């Protein structure tokens, strides 16, 4: 344990002692951690303190966030302005981001995590030939990384979920999330847990290190967007359509700095896993997180997943798990579920909403391919028992509709990957984490989807490994060539250019699993299952009926194979090896401290045009294997960003005196500029998408000092600050047009760097003229100390020293 004086200096909470002494009803947060208890008593106490201070009703988001304040009696609270110091209940990390998070924790010098924490191996498994074979291949290829994560977890007290366990967010929903919890995770879709009434927030690895170190975690006090739901879902309309509608209204940046809080009578028509789907994809509107109020759907889900004691405790504290009557929202959106129609969003951005009835006509007008090459269902957004059941209900109709009703029937063959009569579309599935079984019970089973069915070769479905797969670019796609224009439909959450298969010409559309299945059967975007007919081999027309499926299995969830590794009580004797010659892992060196001077004559690495997500800044797919090796993964820096000079990706002006080549890739440019400090100029909502802190680590590693944009996505802005970079915004967005890639910039005012005080930027043009503009920032006092120390981790070590 840390010395008491150091615990006090770092703000380490006496977590386990307090939980044992103060809990009214001792209920464990998870059966994996029987000695870590739910603290509803502390939540209640903090809410009462804050409510008296603010003297007004509280939203559910405010109750749950302010209920986790480090100092509720003295914390300054103003939505959208002040920074809150919070005490999360736990940390969850997926294997791609956990590598850097654990490397940073190792660098901190701390002996053990201060809060319950877990690692989940779901990102490094590439979809290639099929689930079982792909999993074996992943274990072999990634053995070094899995061994590192397992041994680091054992040494520092972190639970380890082995590869094949399932997608992190489903495991959290089934085992760790509970109403009223505050959980942070190193994945942008951590908000999935909001479907169980928890505040679950995606962060970078450095934020996770703060929480694992027992340091109060800082979050800008969120605004609250209320989404009032009336009516009820029915027919082909699903929970996915709610968030697709919200995304169309708010756009990819409309939720930035806010929690989206769903409420109203329509909530009760949505299953717990359906609510999780809605919260999961809230990441696509930039929201801090999303949450639903506690209700009977959550109670049923808790009971089914073996957590009746938590359900009973939540019932006792229910008044604190719903919004106060008369509470105020910063913005209110109303959606009548009776009027909501099935939607499909895309391509290339998750907020481009179309009705399923109209998307075919829009595609023809825009020149998008209408023929569907692949249908993908599952992912962390839509792989619940209910999701698979509704998809199977659609597929079953096509399978049995032919008069022969046999496995060789044309409707059955329509699901095949080999020249079927109806469509050439491949349907590929994820197996959900729940193992009871992953598809509907035998009496309702659809042979194409049933585990005991005819298999991938006969029925056409292709069951992928229990992992993220194509959703994050882990897809070794063979049916097309790169550059070939094509359309796919998925039940995923993101559809950025090249996101799924690294092909910039793949037009990806996001919709519900049942609509994916229906469109894949038809093979075209021009099919509307609500009105259109299909034709079987016998020439008879038939119409798909709206699917129905059980919300949960009739029996309890079967945990399946034991894939969890408990950390030992004492991990001090555990050894964590990182080979100095490894190409997958690399111990971290501290970043240099600020030299106390203004940043003068910064070169512009690139002026980015348009959308620049973390996928553009630090690509996934084949680069995932380098997530634990900062220098190697830095070779993908900004390779997807579009250069305003030439409209191309990964091509910038060559200013190197050592080469006559007119243009260079971004990583090559930074390599020859080693030792030269540079800046990136960005457009709107820079860094949207994944929580990927490599998009902040890489520019810092290769000489970046500032990123100047019109606006930032929340997680990326924080990640940049954590690594000692300056995320700055134009005081006047029009000043973006004043800067040219050949200019040099000087950022002044750093000696007097203070919260709320703009910095000055001098633009030096090649002709000798200069212009001066103002740059805004959102740094608070402690974040300014991160910059001065060189990174948040450096600052933590200074405090320890």
C-alpha angles and dihedrals in degrees: 000000000000118000112267094245090055092047089053093047092050093042094242111177123226088237106166097040093049093047093053097045102040107037115112093199115020106224119159119235088227136359086238089066106036094172098054109085136202109254104210088144091061091043090053092048094050093046090053091051093050095043091055091047095049093036095211141091115280131225117234090253091055093048094052097041097041088042087067097049117136091220110015093172095059107020112122107234124195121143114245095005120056126063116238124215106218139184109217119202097225149350129232125191132186118220098254094054096030091070093065093036092055092043088055092046090051089052090053090068093225117143102218142002116267098214133038107282136177141192120213123197105214108113105062098061111102120211108233120128106353144318103275096042093042091052092051090048092049092051089053097044095043099038093118092052095044090050090050093050093045094049093043089050091050093049098046101035100258122144114236125212108199124228111282093037093110142257112324096236094053091049090050092049092050099041116013115024117087135164111287098014123137109214130169124201136186092236127080092230093060087112086080085095090068086084086073094048096263129131101235117174131189115229143163123266094259090059089050090052090055091055094043088051091054094246118141109262119231123224128167106248102263126232114229124236112195120211110194113203122200131174121022140274117258143155116007093345114106140178088267089066091060094061093039087056093047091049090052090052101042100030124213093303103033094097097048112136093008141097114227109222119193119207142148136084093297091069092079092062091064124082121234092252089046089056088050090054090054093047092045094059092044083091087074092066093050094251120161085229142312130236144185127210119255113269144155091280090063091046091054092048092050090050092049092050093053098261104114091138091059091047091053092048091048089053089055092052096034094125088068094048097062131057121270115254110261096021118156127241124197089224133006127208119187122205123183104209090199089065099039114113129199111280136199121196129205164325111237096350131052095222099061097103126195132167113248087237092060106031095090093057091045091050092052091049093049095043095246116149109261096194111091116225101182137012117203124190130181127038128141088297101055117016102107125131088255093050093052091044093054091047091048090049089058094046092046091060091056090045097054101032097089113090092241091054090199133132088259093055116125093241090055092047089051086079093055124109091222118079100299120186095247105034145346092224120133116219112209123186140198119219107230119235092249108091101200081115110300091238133050119295117276095263090061098031122136109218093223090057102027117112087226093046129111095286133242095298095054103036101031099234116126114208111210128204120283092263144082098283119156092004089077098029096271092133124118092202117195106169096082139028122246108268094030112131112236145142130237130180121212142174089223128113107238132050105171117155109292092357099132106030106007089248111127089202095060108109104209121194124193122215142132122302093248093051090047089054094047093047092046090053090051092041095217142083087226092075120101110189091200093064112007131088133223126215124224128212090266090059095249118136121227136178126220115239122223108272126248126193141164115268092220136007116274090240126045121281113278109225089211122197115010104251100157124105113203114214112241119253089245116031097168092107094051117110124220113194127195113179114223088222095049117126092200104046134039130175113236127250118207116261116243119269123246108272094221094251136106116265104256131193096357111186118227109241093189140340103220122218120211129328115018113175128177085263088063092045098044113009121215123205110074090007093066090086090068098051090112095048112069098190095049096046090048086075088080096055111146094336090143097047116111114236110224090213097064107005090241134124121238094006124110136162113282110233095165115127088208098063138050094200106122095222139022137196116259096250092048090051092053091047095057089042090059108153093019115110117228144179136215122221113211141185131226123331092001112196099021118160129038124032087240105155090188084081085067099034095053099056090045091050093050099047106278117148106172142015113205117193145151089251141342137224110244102243095044093049090054092045091054091052091048091057095050098259126132114241102194133173131208111258084214110033089209088070087077085079093055094065121080127190092247094055126099122223134211118196111205133188100052093125087063095035107160139158113278094007113119122229123228122238122198113202111208113199121204091245091063098257122125139205129193124215136170124245124202127210139183099218119140125200097275092046090052086056088055089057093047092048092048096247141005089259091054088051092051090053090048089056091049090050 
